[in-house]
Structures are given as C-alpha cells and as structure tokens.
Amino acid sequence: MHLALFDLDGTLVDRRSAFADAIADLTRTHGHGPDVEHWMLIHLADRASPDDFARLREVFNLDESAADLWHAYIDRIAAAVTCRPAVLDSLARLKAASWSIGVATNGASDIQRAKIRATGLADLIDGIAASGDIDVRKPDLRLFELAAARCGTQLSRDDWMIGDNPENDIAGGYKAGLQTIWVRGRPWPGGLAVPHHSVDDVTEAIDYLLTHSPE
C-alpha cells in the first residue's frame, strides 16, 4: 500500500477565510470590542494555541478563562473551516485505489482534529500527526514519522508529502526521504531543492498520484 501524507491548512482545508469568520463571530458573541478582534487577527494569523488565549485574557483583562476562550475559538473555527467537495471526492478515489492517507500538520492537536472532523475528512484519513501531539513541528522528521506510524506503516522512498509550504512540507518531506508535491500559492524561496512535482490545486496532486502510482 502506498502512503500519501498531506498538510492540512492551506492544502486540504481553507483556514484563511475560516479564521477571519471565526474571530469575528467569537468577538461579537462574547461582546469584545474591535481592539480584541484586531489583536486576535494579528497574533493568531499563523497558528493558535491555548497559550495565546492566556495572553489575550491578560492583555485585555477579560472575565472568561483562557480555557473557555480557547474552546470557543475551536468551536467557531471548526464551524467555519471548509474542505471542498472536489477534494473529498479526490481523496475518496485515492483511498479506493488502495492508498493510505495521512495528515502531517503543524498546530494544536485539539483544533486540528476538530477541523478534520467538521469537514468530513475524518472518514478518509488513516492517521493524523499534529505538532501539538509531540511538541515537534514540521519540517522535523519526527512528525512525518509519526504520521506514517499512525497510518500503520513506516516511511519509504515511494511515499509522498503534499503541501503548500516550501520549507515545512517540501523541504521537510525531502529530509524525510519522501517524494514531494508542492501546491502553489506563495513564492518559492531561493536555496531550496525544487519539488518533484508542482500543481495549482490539491486535486491535481491527487490525480498525479493516481496516474503515477508505482506498481
């Protein structure tokens, strides 16, 4: 069985638009002002963790506990995040072709898994490794190894890493001995080895895997 590891945010799901919607809903329903919303939009833009909400509570002297704020954010981001039907259909085809599908993602464990459940990805994924599981972030080799282990296998040279981040996904995948597909969307930095293949959409990456599967 072949293994395909996917990044989550920006590759399988659209975090960018969901993020702004979740922040707006959270601040509105909790009665926080625009200063709180602005702080969250700035400080949580790349990733969010429980520690961020402890800082938020301290900076603005909020009544809610950091844990309550964190779980409210998880609920709203999970409700707002989307995975396009075309992506789900492509993953289903990959699974039907006897591929094992894993996710290797940076981010807190509970929020990343909430996104996966909310978008319908959970039924298609064999194993998930989030950086919060072991406090190790891509491009560290150990996160790719953990993702493979949770899919019931070990990394091999015939396995693939698909993602949108040149350093974390592509360079990290190279270091893990994987073949790589870059989902374009940001400038390619100088000094990095080029990916094995590049696409404009993750569905194209899955089509490529199905077409170029080793015997």
ROBA-886822 format. One line per field, with one value per residue (C-alpha): residue in one letter; z, x, y; chain. Coordinates in nm, 3 decimals. Layout:
ROBA-886822
rest: (a,...)
Z: (Z,...)
X: (X,...)
Y: (Y,...)
kette: (A,...)
//
This chain:
ROBA-886822
rest: (m,h,l,a,l,f,d,l,d,g,t,l,v,d,r,r,s,a,f,a,d,a,i,a,d,l,t,r,t,h,g,h,g,p,d,v,e,h,w,m,l,i,h,l,a,d,r,a,s,p,d,d,f,a,r,l,r,e,v,f,n,l,d,e,s,a,a,d,l,w,h,a,y,i,d,r,i,a,a,a,v,t,c,r,p,a,v,l,d,s,l,a,r,l,k,a,a,s,w,s,i,g,v,a,t,n,g,a,s,d,i,q,r,a,k,i,r,a,t,g,l,a,d,l,i,d,g,i,a,a,s,g,d,i,d,v,r,k,p,d,l,r,l,f,e,l,a,a,a,r,c,g,t,q,l,s,r,d,d,w,m,i,g,d,n,p,e,n,d,i,a,g,g,y,k,a,g,l,q,t,i,w,v,r,g,r,p,w,p,g,g,l,a,v,p,h,h,s,v,d,d,v,t,e,a,i,d,y,l,l,t,h,s,p,e)
Z: (0.000,-0.093,0.153,0.082,0.360,0.329,0.501,0.644,0.647,0.302,0.137,0.232,0.409,0.375,0.711,0.585,0.530,0.820,1.055,0.996,1.024,1.348,1.508,1.408,1.547,1.871,1.948,1.856,2.064,2.363,2.346,2.291,2.116,1.796,1.987,2.094,1.742,1.596,1.849,1.759,1.386,1.425,1.684,1.571,1.197,1.151,1.428,1.759,2.088,2.443,2.548,2.305,2.483,2.820,2.682,2.533,2.867,3.044,2.790,2.794,3.148,3.018,3.252,3.064,3.143,2.887,2.854,2.779,2.519,2.357,2.331,2.200,1.928,1.843,1.806,1.575,1.358,1.315,1.215,0.965,0.804,0.476,0.261,-0.094,-0.217,-0.504,-0.253,-0.059,-0.382,-0.491,-0.155,-0.180,-0.520,-0.375,-0.089,-0.330,-0.519,-0.202,-0.092,0.277,0.355,0.641,0.764,0.896,1.028,1.249,1.509,1.838,1.847,1.950,1.699,1.404,1.483,1.522,1.168,1.033,1.197,1.093,0.726,0.667,0.629,0.927,0.724,0.461,0.670,0.817,1.056,1.186,1.338,1.471,1.607,1.936,1.983,2.050,2.061,1.734,1.423,1.055,0.897,1.179,1.055,1.363,1.267,0.930,1.100,1.349,1.069,0.893,1.215,1.277,0.931,1.037,0.831,0.804,0.563,0.236,-0.077,-0.266,-0.025,-0.087,0.101,-0.043,0.091,0.024,0.248,0.078,0.398,0.619,0.363,0.069,0.229,0.530,0.302,0.123,0.453,0.545,0.222,0.064,-0.284,-0.277,-0.449,-0.392,-0.404,-0.536,-0.371,-0.232,-0.378,-0.390,-0.175,-0.308,-0.184,-0.160,-0.378,-0.617,-0.551,-0.755,-0.894,-0.861,-0.900,-0.856,-0.659,-0.430,-0.653,-0.929,-0.688,-0.620,-0.994,-1.036,-0.764,-0.921,-1.261,-1.143,-0.875,-0.871,-0.943)
X: (0.000,0.128,0.128,0.036,0.084,-0.099,-0.063,-0.393,-0.422,-0.393,-0.375,-0.679,-0.879,-0.919,-0.811,-0.758,-1.121,-1.242,-1.002,-1.142,-1.501,-1.428,-1.262,-1.548,-1.809,-1.618,-1.569,-1.927,-2.094,-1.868,-1.916,-1.550,-1.452,-1.258,-0.930,-0.965,-1.060,-0.761,-0.524,-0.651,-0.629,-0.266,-0.140,-0.327,-0.281,-0.032,-0.143,-0.328,-0.273,-0.414,-0.117,-0.231,-0.565,-0.395,-0.205,-0.523,-0.701,-0.410,-0.365,-0.733,-0.823,-1.107,-1.351,-1.360,-1.100,-0.830,-0.966,-1.318,-1.187,-0.975,-1.263,-1.495,-1.240,-1.208,-1.586,-1.602,-1.304,-1.435,-1.775,-1.621,-1.346,-1.426,-1.295,-1.425,-1.637,-1.391,-1.112,-1.319,-1.408,-1.043,-0.934,-1.207,-1.069,-0.719,-0.841,-1.032,-0.704,-0.554,-0.354,-0.307,-0.383,-0.224,-0.211,0.108,0.017,0.158,-0.089,-0.252,-0.392,-0.747,-0.807,-0.658,-0.865,-1.177,-1.122,-1.079,-1.399,-1.601,-1.504,-1.571,-1.203,-1.203,-1.374,-1.099,-0.784,-0.599,-0.374,-0.312,0.000,-0.026,0.274,0.093,0.094,0.467,0.569,0.760,0.685,0.743,0.996,1.120,1.149,0.974,0.637,0.643,0.747,0.462,0.210,0.328,0.315,-0.042,-0.126,0.018,0.335,0.685,0.818,0.960,1.104,0.780,0.573,0.468,0.426,0.182,0.160,0.168,0.458,0.800,1.003,0.772,0.616,0.854,1.196,1.073,0.944,1.279,1.461,1.222,1.311,0.972,0.873,0.702,0.425,0.401,0.058,0.145,0.013,0.314,0.654,0.913,1.213,1.565,1.801,1.551,1.556,1.263,0.969,0.927,0.605,0.406,0.032,-0.215,-0.468,-0.452,-0.698,-0.435,-0.182,-0.413,-0.470,-0.093,-0.056,-0.325,-0.161,0.195,0.141,0.425,0.328)
Y: (0.000,0.344,0.633,0.995,1.248,1.578,1.911,2.037,2.419,2.570,2.228,2.020,2.291,2.666,2.810,3.164,3.264,3.050,3.225,3.573,3.448,3.263,3.567,3.796,3.556,3.497,3.865,3.953,3.682,3.746,4.121,4.202,4.524,4.582,4.603,4.238,4.134,4.318,4.156,3.810,3.873,3.977,3.731,3.420,3.466,3.182,2.949,2.947,2.767,2.776,2.992,3.262,3.287,3.311,3.612,3.756,3.732,3.900,4.180,4.280,4.169,3.952,3.779,3.448,3.187,3.114,2.760,2.886,3.129,2.858,2.611,2.881,2.954,2.584,2.554,2.854,2.768,2.414,2.550,2.793,2.583,2.411,2.130,2.148,1.855,1.808,1.749,1.495,1.317,1.306,1.164,0.900,0.797,0.779,0.561,0.336,0.288,0.134,0.436,0.504,0.870,1.060,1.417,1.578,1.921,2.190,2.310,2.224,1.871,1.953,2.229,2.038,1.731,1.946,2.077,1.727,1.604,1.908,1.891,1.522,1.440,1.205,0.931,0.941,0.973,0.675,0.866,1.217,1.367,1.723,1.909,1.952,1.573,1.559,1.928,1.889,2.093,2.035,2.025,1.800,1.440,1.305,1.449,1.273,0.950,0.983,1.042,0.727,0.527,0.638,0.510,0.174,0.193,0.339,0.598,0.472,0.632,0.555,0.768,1.127,1.454,1.708,2.062,2.434,2.537,2.517,2.484,2.279,2.047,2.024,2.069,1.870,1.596,1.580,1.539,1.259,1.078,1.139,1.243,1.581,1.775,2.147,2.311,2.656,2.969,3.151,3.248,2.973,3.076,3.057,2.791,2.507,2.197,2.205,1.972,1.656,1.799,2.122,2.185,2.468,2.263,1.962,1.775,1.792,1.643,1.350,1.300,1.290,1.026,0.810,0.837,0.780,0.516,0.263,-0.095)
kette: (A,A,A,A,A,A,A,A,A,A,A,A,A,A,A,A,A,A,A,A,A,A,A,A,A,A,A,A,A,A,A,A,A,A,A,A,A,A,A,A,A,A,A,A,A,A,A,A,A,A,A,A,A,A,A,A,A,A,A,A,A,A,A,A,A,A,A,A,A,A,A,A,A,A,A,A,A,A,A,A,A,A,A,A,A,A,A,A,A,A,A,A,A,A,A,A,A,A,A,A,A,A,A,A,A,A,A,A,A,A,A,A,A,A,A,A,A,A,A,A,A,A,A,A,A,A,A,A,A,A,A,A,A,A,A,A,A,A,A,A,A,A,A,A,A,A,A,A,A,A,A,A,A,A,A,A,A,A,A,A,A,A,A,A,A,A,A,A,A,A,A,A,A,A,A,A,A,A,A,A,A,A,A,A,A,A,A,A,A,A,A,A,A,A,A,A,A,A,A,A,A,A,A,A,A,A,A,A,A,A,A,A,A,A,A)
//
